[in-house]
Amino acid sequence: SSDRLLDALPPDEAKKDVLRTLQVLADTTGTRPVGWVSPELHPGDGTLAVLAEEGMMWNGDFPNDDLPYSIRVNGKPLVIIPYTKESDDYAIYQDGGQLPSVWTRCFTDGLDVLHEEGVTHPKMLNASIHAHIMGRSVGTKAIAEAIRYAKSMPKVWMTTRTDIAKWWLDKKYT
C-alpha cells in the first residue's frame, strides 16, 4: 500500500525498511545486493544516503535521463541508472490496458532508434518486466519476441543494472 512507500515514512522508519530488505535479500539469495530500486520508484528523502552508507553501487529510482550518471552522496559514489518507462510492462499493459504485443512494439521501436543512435555513443534501453504482470503466460510470447529481436541486432548487450554500473565505473564516467 502507498503508506509503506519510502517517501511516506519517517526517515528512520524508511531506513529500517531499506536495511531490513537488504538483509532479507542477502539471507534469501546468499548474495548481498549492490543496487536498489525503491517500491514504485518512491525513495524517501534519505534513501540515497542510506544506500551510499551501505555501499550500494547503483540506484534505479529516477526516470530523469537516458543514460546512467554518477553522483556522490556523503562523499561516496553512486551510479544512477535511470528507470525509463518506454518499455515498462506496468505502464503499458497493467495500467495502460494495452496488449502485451504493444509492449513488444515499444521495445523493438525503441531499440531501433537507440541502436542507430548508438553508433556514435552509448545508449540504454530499460526493459521492465514484473513477474506478476508479464511473467505469466500472457507475456511469454511478447518477451520471447523482444529477446529474439534484440539478439538479432549487432552490438546489443542484454545485461543487468549491476553490470551497467560496473561498466560505467570502469569507463570512469564518474
N, C-alpha and C positions, 0 to 999 in steps of 0.2 A: 504494500500500500504506500501511497505518497507520503505518509507520515514517517516512513522509515527511510526515505531518501536522505542522503547525507546532508544536503543543503537545508533540510527541515529539522535537523537535530542540533542540539547544543554542541559546540566544538569538542568538548571532552567525550561526549557520547558517540559522536561521529568517529573520533579517533579510536575509541574502543571497538566500534564496528569494523573499521578497516583492519585493525590489528587482529581481531578475532577471525575475520575472514581469511587473512593471510595465513594464520596458523592452521585453520581448518583445511585450507588448500594444501599446505605443506604436509600436514598429517595424512591427508587422504591420498595424495599423489606421490609422496616421498620426495618431492622437489619443491623448494621454496619459490614462489612466483617472483618474477623480476619486473613485472609490469602490472598495470591496473587500469580498468575501465569501471567507473562508478555505475551503480544501478541507474538506469535510464539517463545516463550522462549528466547526472546531477551531483557533482562533487561539492563538498562543503567548503567554507572559506579556508579551512586549514588542511584540506586533503592533500594538496601538493607538498606542504611542509611535512606531513606525516610520511608520505611516500619517499621524499628525499631522506628523511631521518632513518627510514627503514632500508635505505639502499636500493630502492627501485630504480630500474634503468629507464623505464618509459611510462608514459601516461597516455591514454587514448580517449579522453573525455571531451575534447574540443573540436567542433566542426568548423574551425576558423581558417583553414588553409588547405592547400592541395598537397603539400609535401611536409615531411617531418621538419622540425626545427628544435634547436636546443635552448634550454633556459637554465638558469641557476636558481636554486631555492636554498636559502640559507647557506650559500657557498657551494652547494652540491649540484652536480649536473643532472639534468633530467631531459630526456628526449620526449618531445610532444609529437605523437603520431596522430594526426587529425582523424576524426571519425566522420568521414564524408558519407553522405546518405544517398548518392545516386544509385547504389546497388544494395540497398538495405531492405531485407525481406519484411521487416516490421512496418516500415513506411509504405512500401509498395503493395504488399499482399495483405498483411494483417489490418493496418489502419486504412490503407488506400483502397482496399476491396478489389484490387486487380488480380488477374490470374497469375500463377507462378511464371508463365511464359513471358509476362511483361517484365518481371524481374530479370529473366534471362536476356531479354531485348535491351534493357537498360545496361546490363553488364557488358554485352557484346558491343553495343554502340559506344559506350564509354571507353571500352578497351580499344576500339578502332581509333578514336580520336587521340587518346593518350599514347598509343603505340606510334602513331605518326609524329606527334609532338616529341616523343621520347628519343627520337633520332639524335637530337642535339643536347638534351639534358634529361636527367632522371624524372620519371613520373610515377605516380602511385594511384592505384585503383583500390579502394576499400570495398570488399565484397562481404557484407554482413549476412550471416546465416545463423538464425537462432534454432536450436534443436527442437523447441516446442512449436515452431512455425513451419519452416521448410524441411526440418529433419524428419518429416513424415512422408508417406507415400506420395502425397500431392506435390512435394517439392523435389523428389528424386530425379525426375526427368529434367526439370529445369536446371538443377545443379550439375547433373552429368553433362548436359549440353553446354553449359558455360565452361566447365573444365575442359571438355573436348576442344572447344573453340580457342581457349587460351593456350592450350598445348600445341595447337596448330600454328601459332604465331612465333616467329623467331624472337629470341631475346626477352621473353616474358618469364619473369621469376615469380612463381607462386610460393609464397612463404608466410611466415608468421610476423607479428609485430616485434617480437623479440629479435628475430634475425634482421629485420629492417633497422631496429635501433642499433644493433651491433654494427651493421654496415655503415649507418650514419656516423657513428662514433669513430669507426675505422677510417672513414674518409675525412675525419677531422672537421666535420661540419658543425663544430661547437662554438 
